[in-house]
Amino acid sequence: MAFPSTTPLLDRALAERAYTDPTAVQTAVLAPEAIGRDLLVSAQTGSGKTVAFGLAIAGTFLGDSETLGRAGSPMALIVAPTRELALQVQRELVWLYQYIGAKIVACVGGMDPRAERQQLNFGCHVVVGTPGRLRDHLERGALRISDLKAVVLDEADEMLDLGFREDLEFILETTPKERRTLLFSATLPRDIVTMAKRFQDNAFRIEAAGGARAHADIEYRAMRIAPQDSVHAVVNVVRFVDSPATLVFCNTRDGVRHLHAALVERGFSAVSLSGEFSQAERNHALQALRDGRARVCVATDVAARGLDLPNLDLVIHADLPNDVETLQHRSGRTGRAGRKGVSVLLVAPKNHRKAERLLGQAGIKATWLNPPTPDAIRKIDNERLLQSMLTAEAGDADDLALAKELLAQRAPEDIAAALVRIYRARLPAPEDVVETGMPGPRAPQTGLASAVWFRLNVGRHRKADPKWLIPEICRQGKITKREIGAIRIFDDETKFEIDAGVADEFAQRVGTVKQGDIFIGPTDAPADGGHVRRPSTPYAGKKEWKPKHKPAHTAPASEQSGERSDGASHEKPKWAGKPKHFGGKPYGKAAFGGKPTGKWQEGKAQDGKPFGDKPRGGKPHGGKPYAGKSHGGDHSGKPPGFQKAPKKHKHGK
């Protein structure tokens, strides 16, 4: 489908950039019913909206002319949330308007305001800027808007999220009322609709095709990685995909610095990008990625919007994004303008549910797999070497002469081996990664279809509870909760299911763990009885209410002595030959991810005193309560000395 009718000079610019098939949003803004009207457009990132509003407003200030006259006061104002997006919009409009003679000036934070004022004084046709800097130029009188015919708000939802509402309202109230207002937003929340009603006149609403359409050119891969294996996974993914340019996203600046240093140390040509960088440093990093001097950019979400890198084929989420919108904007840096791209999510076991939730809410079907292994990377390296040799151009006379000389001095096998060594020497070495053995997401279930039963010699008498059992089993066996099926807790033991696909590896890992009198091993399926793990959350998923303070009362003598009425012992198990330890973690409140230690009455303290004798009121300090804490009343069961001591006064009073 060809582009709707535009001016011949705009058609020429589009043809030179191979724009032959318009996107949905580009077709919609040029439809007859949208011409000359205010527009309220909902369009996802990567949908071609910069070219869309560039074509839409061109007809407004061109009129019947094919070219623009001498530059004076701006005729169009485009507002973007970030410096990167504003500069990207300027670059797009420069090539789109190159033949109609438009002069475009960018006014963004972080750049020299005096140079911007000088450019504005010389005259321009279009101004692109960020809200704060544009407001500053308006208040100082440097930006004259008497001839303004169109205002575009790009990524309006993001500008409101960043707190630019006051600046946007100031700009819209200052500009002429007879202007066209085009509002573009990924979503249309209530605040955006309210702003549209206030500042637009009978706006024509456009909802460009999104959802799956926005991800049609992006292949999503979710890679299960072992804990602390994130850097190794990034290295292997970059090596395996071999994209001309790669963006790796981290959630924090410290994460960016750490990962960037790790990649540079391994021989990658990498740059970094975060909010602490100056505008000049950002521009330098992005330009290095565009011209090929760098092949990897490690960035925070400051790079998630507005960046258009033509050769970007790979996006890696080293840290999972916090919401669906960030996932879409990050991934939207690739798969643009009909080019295919890959978006890889690195998912540690603890983040598995979060990854499934993000993908489900975004309507994305990802392929679950393990990170590339060194063997897989070496294999694809060999394939690429052979392919490059087959497609290499024929050498000239000098090349052939040198080749004959080499063949005269060396055997062909020696020359080929040297060529392979040179080829591999320029490639960073792949990393060893842990094979997780996790096949992919599975629907919640009360038991596993194919499972092996294991036994742990800790039961109800030792306060076994799924709240701390499950995390500890996962940690010791290096599995996730989804590989654990039903759990049955008996008086002296706990039996649980492990997915048959990982049972052998699990048995090997837990078999090497020697923790005092604690052991895990295969067993037979239990008969009826015990506690079934699922469903595990009563009250429709809400946590059961528990009082913050435990009641203070003296336990029966039998319980204080550590003996139950049925003769069973209350003593806690010994872990690794020491009290209160299992797998290097303390038993008690901090053990096993925070398992409970039971009531005050149960068990003994290390000094042999019963828990039931713990006083309420003030905390003991040297055998006395803290000052100001009164323990009036009967103190039966408490050691003497907890009564409030008389206060001493000066002068013997």
C-alpha positions in Angstrom: 0.0 0.0 0.0 1.4 3.4 -1.0 1.5 6.5 1.2 -1.5 8.7 1.0 -1.1 11.8 -1.1 1.5 14.3 0.1 3.6 16.9 -1.6 6.1 15.7 -4.3 9.0 16.9 -2.2 7.9 14.9 0.8 7.3 11.9 -1.4 10.9 12.2 -2.6 12.3 12.2 0.9 10.2 9.2 1.9 11.2 7.3 -1.2 14.9 7.9 -0.5 14.4 6.3 2.9 12.5 3.3 1.4 9.3 4.3 3.1 6.9 2.6 0.7 4.3 1.0 3.0 2.8 3.3 5.6 2.1 2.1 9.1 -1.4 2.2 10.6 -0.9 5.5 12.4 0.7 7.2 9.3 -2.3 6.2 7.2 -4.8 7.4 9.9 -3.4 10.9 10.4 -3.4 11.5 6.6 -7.0 10.2 6.2 -9.4 12.9 4.7 -11.4 13.1 8.0 -8.2 13.9 10.0 -6.9 16.7 7.7 -6.7 20.1 9.5 -8.2 18.8 12.7 -6.9 18.4 16.3 -5.8 14.8 16.8 -5.8 12.6 19.9 -3.7 9.6 18.9 -3.0 6.4 20.8 0.1 4.6 19.2 2.7 2.3 20.6 6.4 2.9 20.4 8.0 1.8 17.1 4.7 2.5 15.2 6.2 5.3 13.1 4.4 8.2 14.8 7.3 10.7 14.3 6.9 10.5 10.6 3.2 10.4 11.1 2.9 13.8 12.9 5.7 15.2 10.6 3.5 14.5 7.6 0.4 15.7 9.4 1.7 19.1 10.3 3.6 19.7 7.1 0.3 20.4 5.2 -0.7 22.9 7.9 2.2 25.2 7.5 2.9 24.5 3.8 -0.6 25.3 2.6 -0.6 25.4 -1.2 3.1 26.0 -1.4 5.6 23.2 -2.2 8.5 24.8 -0.2 8.8 27.1 2.9 9.9 30.7 2.7 12.5 32.5 4.7 12.8 31.3 8.3 11.3 33.6 10.9 9.1 32.9 13.9 8.4 29.1 14.2 5.3 27.7 12.7 5.3 24.4 14.6 6.3 23.4 18.1 7.0 19.8 19.1 7.3 18.9 22.8 9.0 15.6 23.9 9.6 14.3 27.4 13.4 13.7 27.2 16.4 15.1 25.5 17.1 11.9 23.7 13.6 11.7 22.2 13.6 15.4 21.3 17.0 15.1 19.4 15.7 11.9 17.8 12.6 13.8 16.5 14.8 16.6 15.2 16.9 14.1 13.2 13.8 12.4 11.8 12.3 15.8 10.7 15.6 16.9 9.2 15.5 14.2 6.5 11.8 14.4 6.1 11.7 18.2 5.5 15.0 18.4 3.7 13.5 19.3 0.3 10.8 21.7 1.5 13.5 23.9 3.0 12.6 23.6 6.7 15.0 24.9 9.4 14.6 22.9 12.6 16.0 24.0 16.0 16.2 21.8 19.1 15.9 23.3 22.6 16.6 20.7 25.3 17.9 20.7 28.8 21.7 20.0 29.2 22.6 22.1 26.1 23.9 25.7 26.0 20.8 27.9 26.3 22.7 30.9 24.9 23.4 29.0 21.7 19.7 28.0 21.5 18.6 31.6 21.9 21.0 32.7 19.1 19.5 30.0 16.8 16.0 31.2 17.6 16.9 34.8 16.9 18.2 33.8 13.4 14.8 32.3 12.7 13.4 28.8 12.2 10.4 26.9 11.0 10.1 24.1 13.6 11.2 24.0 17.2 11.6 20.7 19.0 12.2 20.7 22.7 11.6 19.5 26.3 8.9 21.1 28.4 11.2 22.8 30.9 13.6 24.4 28.4 10.7 25.5 26.1 9.0 27.2 29.0 12.2 29.0 30.0 12.6 30.4 26.4 9.0 31.5 26.4 9.3 33.3 29.8 12.5 35.0 28.6 11.0 36.1 25.3 13.5 34.2 23.2 10.8 31.9 21.7 8.3 34.0 19.7 5.1 32.0 18.9 2.9 34.6 17.3 3.0 32.7 13.9 2.5 29.2 15.5 0.2 27.0 13.5 0.6 23.6 15.2 1.7 22.1 18.5 2.6 18.4 18.9 2.8 16.7 22.3 4.8 13.5 21.8 4.7 10.8 24.5 2.2 12.9 26.5 1.7 10.1 29.1 5.4 10.0 29.8 5.5 13.8 30.3 2.7 13.7 32.8 4.4 10.8 34.7 7.7 12.8 34.8 5.9 15.8 36.4 5.7 18.2 33.5 2.0 18.9 33.8 2.5 22.5 34.9 5.0 23.2 32.1 2.7 21.7 29.5 -0.3 23.7 30.6 1.8 26.9 30.6 3.0 26.2 27.0 -0.5 25.4 25.7 -2.1 28.4 27.4 0.6 30.7 26.0 0.4 29.5 22.3 -2.3 31.0 20.0 -5.8 29.5 20.4 -6.3 28.9 16.7 -3.4 26.5 16.5 -3.8 22.8 15.7 -3.0 20.5 18.7 -1.8 16.9 18.0 -1.5 14.8 21.1 0.3 11.4 20.8 0.4 9.0 23.7 1.1 5.2 24.1 -1.9 5.0 26.4 -4.9 7.3 27.0 -5.4 7.5 30.8 -7.9 9.9 32.4 -5.3 12.7 32.8 -4.6 12.7 29.1 -8.2 12.7 28.1 -8.9 15.6 30.5 -6.0 17.6 29.0 -7.3 16.9 25.5 -10.8 18.2 26.4 -9.3 21.3 27.9 -6.8 22.3 25.2 -8.2 20.6 22.0 -11.1 21.6 19.8 -13.3 18.6 18.8 -10.3 16.4 18.5 -10.4 13.5 16.1 -9.5 10.3 18.0 -7.2 7.7 16.5 -6.3 4.4 18.0 -3.6 2.8 15.9 -3.2 -0.9 15.8 -1.2 -2.0 18.9 -0.8 -5.1 21.0 0.4 -7.9 18.9 1.0 -5.6 15.9 3.5 -3.6 17.9 5.5 -6.8 18.6 5.1 -8.4 15.1 8.8 -7.9 14.2 10.2 -8.7 17.7 11.1 -12.3 18.7 10.9 -12.6 22.5 13.1 -15.1 24.3 12.9 -15.7 28.1 16.1 -17.3 29.3 16.2 -19.1 32.7 19.5 -18.3 34.4 20.9 -19.5 37.7 21.3 -16.9 40.5 24.4 -14.8 40.1 24.8 -15.9 36.5 23.5 -12.7 34.9 26.8 -11.3 33.5 27.8 -14.7 32.0 24.4 -15.0 30.4 24.7 -11.5 28.8 28.1 -12.4 27.5 26.9 -15.5 25.8 23.7 -14.0 24.4 25.7 -11.1 22.8 28.1 -13.6 21.4 25.4 -16.0 20.1 23.1 -13.4 18.4 26.0 -11.3 17.0 24.0 -8.2 16.4 25.7 -5.1 14.9 24.3 -3.1 17.8 22.9 -4.3 21.2 21.2 -2.6 24.0 21.4 -4.1 27.5 19.1 -2.7 30.1 19.7 -2.5 33.9 17.5 -1.0 36.5 20.1 1.0 38.4 23.2 3.1 37.7 25.3 0.7 39.8 24.1 -2.2 37.7 25.1 -0.3 34.5 28.6 0.5 35.8 29.2 -3.1 37.0 28.0 -4.8 33.8 29.7 -2.3 31.5 33.0 -2.9 33.3 32.5 -6.7 33.0 31.9 -6.5 29.3 34.9 -4.2 28.6 37.1 -6.5 30.7 36.1 -9.4 28.5 37.0 -7.6 25.3 33.7 -6.2 24.1 33.5 -2.7 22.5 30.9 -1.3 24.9 29.6 2.0 26.1 27.3 2.9 28.9 24.4 5.4 29.3 22.5 6.5 32.4 20.9 9.6 34.0 24.2 10.7 35.6 25.8 11.4 32.2 26.0 14.8 30.7 24.3 15.4 27.4 27.6 15.5 25.6 28.6 12.1 27.1 25.2 10.7 26.0 25.6 11.9 22.5 29.1 10.5 22.3 28.0 7.0 23.5 25.0 6.9 21.1 27.1 8.1 18.2 29.7 5.3 18.9 26.9 2.8 18.7 25.6 4.3 15.4 28.9 4.4 13.6 30.0 0.9 14.7 32.9 2.0 17.1 30.9 0.3 19.9 28.6 -2.8 19.5 27.1 -2.9 23.0 25.4 -0.1 25.0 24.5 -0.8 28.7 21.9 1.6 29.9 19.2 2.4 32.4 15.6 3.2 31.3 16.8 6.6 30.2 17.5 4.9 26.8 14.1 3.1 26.7 12.3 5.9 24.9 13.0 7.8 21.7 16.2 6.1 20.6 16.3 4.9 17.0 19.4 2.9 16.2 19.2 1.6 12.7 21.4 -1.5 13.3 19.9 -2.5 16.6 18.9 -6.1 16.3 19.1 -7.2 20.0 17.7 -5.9 23.3 18.7 -7.7 26.6 16.8 -7.2 29.8 19.6 -8.0 32.3 17.2 -6.8 35.0 13.5 -7.3 34.4 11.5 -4.1 33.9 9.1 -3.0 36.6 6.0 -2.8 34.4 4.6 -3.7 31.1 5.0 -0.3 29.6 8.7 -0.3 30.3 9.0 -3.7 28.8 7.4 -2.5 25.6 9.4 0.7 25.3 12.7 -1.2 26.0 11.9 -3.9 23.5 10.6 -1.3 21.0 14.2 -0.1 20.4 14.5 -3.0 18.0 12.1 -4.4 15.4 11.5 -1.0 13.9 10.5 0.0 10.4 10.1 -3.6 9.2 13.5 -4.7 10.6 13.4 -7.9 12.6 14.7 -7.9 16.2 15.2 -10.1 19.3 14.3 -9.2 22.9 15.8 -11.4 25.6 14.6 -11.5 29.2 17.1 -13.0 31.7 14.9 -14.6 34.4 16.4 -15.8 37.7 14.3 -18.3 39.6 13.0 -15.7 42.1 11.7 -13.5 39.2 10.0 -16.3 37.3 6.4 -15.2 38.3 7.2 -11.6 37.6 8.4 -12.5 34.1 5.3 -14.5 33.3 3.1 -11.7 34.6 4.8 -9.1 32.4 4.6 -11.2 29.3 1.0 -12.2 30.0 -0.1 -8.6 30.6 1.6 -7.5 27.4 0.1 -10.3 25.4 3.5 -11.6 24.4 4.3 -15.2 23.7 8.0 -15.8 24.6 10.1 -18.8 23.9 11.6 -20.2 27.1 15.1 -21.6 26.9 18.5 -21.8 28.6 21.3 -19.3 27.8 23.6 -20.4 25.0 26.4 -22.7 26.0 30.0 -22.3 25.0 29.7 -25.3 22.7 26.7 -23.8 20.9 28.6 -20.5 20.5 31.7 -22.2 19.1 29.5 -24.1 16.6 27.8 -21.0 15.3 31.1 -19.2 15.2 32.4 -21.9 12.8 29.3 -21.6 10.7 29.7 -17.9 10.4 33.4 -18.2 9.5 32.6 -20.7 6.7 29.7 -18.4 5.5 31.9 -15.4 5.4 34.5 -17.2 3.3 31.9 -18.3 0.8 30.5 -14.8 0.4 33.8 -13.0 0.4 34.6 -10.8 -2.6 37.3 -12.0 -5.0 40.7 -10.6 -4.3 42.7 -8.3 -6.6 46.0 -9.1 -8.3 48.0 -8.2 -5.2 45.9 -10.4 -3.0 46.3 -13.4 -5.4 50.1 -12.8 -5.6 50.4 -12.9 -1.8 48.2 -16.0 -1.6 50.5 -17.8 -4.0 53.5 -16.8 -2.0 51.9 -18.1 1.2 51.1 -21.4 -0.5 54.6 -21.7 -1.7 56.0 -21.4 1.9 53.2 -23.1 4.0 50.9 -26.0 3.6 47.3 -25.1 2.9 46.2 -26.6 6.3 48.6 -24.3 8.2 47.3 -21.3 6.4 43.7 -22.2 7.1 44.5 -22.9 10.8 46.1 -19.5 11.1 43.1 -17.9 9.5 40.8 -19.6 12.1 43.1 -18.5 15.0 43.0 -14.9 13.7 39.2 -15.1 13.4 38.7 -16.5 16.9 41.2 -14.1 18.6 39.0 -11.1 17.9 36.0 -12.7 19.6 35.5 -12.6 23.4 35.5 -16.0 24.9 32.1 -17.5 25.9 31.3 -18.1 29.6 30.3 -21.3 31.4 26.7 -21.1 32.4 24.7 -23.3 34.7 22.2 -25.6 33.0 19.1 -24.9 35.0 17.1 -27.8 33.6 13.9 -25.8 33.7 11.7 -26.6 30.7 9.4 -23.6 30.9 6.3 -22.2 32.6 3.7 -24.7 33.8 0.2 -24.1 34.9 -0.4 -24.3 38.7 -1.3 -27.8 39.9 -1.8 -29.8 43.1 0.7 -32.4 42.0 3.2 -33.1 39.2 2.2 -35.4 36.3 5.6 -37.1 36.5 7.4 -36.8 39.8 9.8 -38.5 42.2 9.2 -38.4 46.0 11.9 -37.3 48.4 12.1 -37.4 52.2 13.4 -34.8 54.7 13.9 -36.1 58.3 12.3 -33.0 59.8 8.6 -33.1 60.6 5.9 -31.4 62.7 7.8 -32.1 65.9 10.6 -29.9 64.7 8.2 -27.2 63.5 8.4 -28.1 59.7 6.5 -25.5 57.7 6.2 -25.0 53.9 7.0 -21.3 54.4 10.7 -22.2 55.1 10.9 -25.7 53.7 10.2 -24.7 50.1 12.8 -21.9 49.9 15.5 -24.1 51.6 14.7 -27.0 49.3 15.0 -24.7 46.3 18.3 -23.3 47.5 19.9 -26.6 48.4 18.8 -28.3 45.1 19.0 -25.3 42.8 15.5 -25.6 41.6 12.4 -23.4 41.6 9.1 -23.8 43.4 7.5 -25.0 40.1 9.6 -28.1 40.3 8.1 -28.9 43.7 4.8 -30.7 43.7 2.8 -31.8 46.8 4.3 -31.6 50.2 3.1 -33.8 53.1 4.3 -33.1 56.6 4.2 -35.8 59.3 5.3 -35.9 62.9 8.9 -36.9 62.3 9.4 -36.4 58.5 8.4 -34.5 55.4 7.8 -36.0 52.0 7.6 -33.9 48.9 7.5 -34.3 45.1 10.2 -33.2 42.7 9.6 -33.0 38.9 11.0 -36.1 37.3 12.9 -34.0 34.7 15.1 -32.5 37.4 15.0 -35.2 40.0 18.4 -36.8 39.2 20.2 -33.5 39.3 18.3 -32.6 42.5 19.4 -35.8 44.1 23.0 -35.3 43.2 23.0 -31.8 44.7 21.3 -32.6 48.0 23.4 -35.7 48.3 26.5 -33.7 48.8 25.0 -31.6 51.6 26.0 -32.9 55.0 24.1 -31.0 57.7 24.5 -32.7 61.0 21.5 -35.1 61.5 19.6 -33.6 58.6 19.4 -35.4 55.3 17.3 -35.5 52.1 16.9 -38.6 50.0 14.5 -40.5 47.7 11.6 -42.3 49.2 8.3 -44.0 48.4 5.0 -42.2 47.8 3.3 -41.6 51.2 0.0 -43.1 52.2 -2.9 -41.0 53.2 -2.1 -38.4 55.8 0.2 -35.5 56.4 -0.2 -31.9 55.1 -0.8 -31.2 51.4 1.0 -28.1 50.3 -1.6 -26.7 47.8 -3.8 -24.8 48.1 -1.7 -23.0 50.7 -3.3 -19.5 51.0 -6.7 -19.2 52.8 -9.0 -16.3 52.6 -8.9 -16.0 48.8 -5.2 -15.4 48.7 -5.1 -12.9 51.6 -2.7 -13.4 54.5 -4.3 -14.6 57.8 -4.3 -11.9 60.4 -2.0 -12.5 63.3 -1.5 -10.3 66.4 1.7 -8.4 66.5 2.4 -9.3 70.2 2.5 -12.7 71.7 0.5 -13.3 74.9 2.7 -13.4 78.0 2.0 -16.3 80.3 4.0 -19.0 81.9 4.1 -22.3 80.1 3.3 -25.6 81.8 6.2 -27.2 83.6 6.2 -30.1 81.1 6.6 -27.8 78.2 9.3 -25.7 79.9 11.4 -28.7 80.4 11.3 -29.5 76.7 9.0 -32.5 77.1 5.6 -33.0 75.6 2.8 -34.9 77.3 3.2 -37.7 74.7 6.9 -38.0 75.5 8.1 -36.3 72.3 10.9 -33.7 72.5 10.6 -30.0 71.7 14.2 -29.6 71.1 15.2 -28.1 67.7 17.3 -30.1 65.2 21.0 -29.7 65.1 22.2 -28.4 61.7 25.8 -29.0 60.5 26.8 -30.1 64.0 25.9 -26.7 65.4 22.7 -25.4 66.9 20.7 -23.1 64.8 22.4 -23.7 61.4 21.5 -25.4 58.1 23.3 -24.6 54.9 25.1 -21.7 56.5 22.0 -20.0 57.6 20.9 -19.5 61.3 18.0 -21.5 62.5 15.3 -19.4 64.0 13.9 -16.1 62.8 16.5 -15.5 60.1 16.7 -19.1 59.0 15.2 -20.5 55.8 14.0 -17.1 54.6 12.5 -16.3 57.9 10.7 -19.4 59.3 8.8 -18.9 62.6 10.3 -20.3 65.8 7.0 -21.3 67.5 5.3 -19.9 70.7 7.1 -18.5 73.6 6.3 -21.6 75.7 7.9 -24.1 73.3 11.5 -25.1 73.6 14.3 -23.7 75.7 16.6 -20.8 75.3 20.3 -21.5 75.1 20.8 -20.5 78.8 18.2 -23.1 79.8 15.6 -20.6 80.9 12.1 -21.2 79.7 10.7 -18.8 77.1 7.6 -18.4 79.1 9.5 -16.5 81.8 10.3 -13.6 79.4 9.0 -10.4 81.1 6.7 -8.1 79.3 7.0 -4.4 79.8 10.4 -2.8 79.5 13.5 -4.6 78.2 15.9 -5.9 80.8 19.1 -3.9 81.0 21.6 -5.2 83.5 18.8 -7.0 85.4 16.7 -3.9 85.6 14.0 -2.5 83.3 14.7 0.6 81.2 14.1 3.9 82.9 10.5 5.0 82.8 9.1 1.5 82.2 6.8 0.4 85.0 5.9 -3.2 85.7 3.3 -2.6 88.4 1.0 -5.3 89.6 1.7 -8.9 90.4 5.1 -10.1 89.1 4.6 -13.8 89.8 6.8 -15.9 87.6 9.2 -13.0 87.0 12.6 -12.8 88.7 12.8 -10.2 91.5 14.3 -6.8 90.7 11.9 -6.0 87.8 9.8 -3.7 90.1 10.3 0.0 89.4 13.1 1.4 91.5 12.6 4.6 93.4 13.9 7.6 91.6 16.8 9.4 93.3 16.6 13.1 93.6 19.3 15.7 94.2 19.8 17.4 97.6 18.7 14.2 99.4 15.1 14.7 98.4 
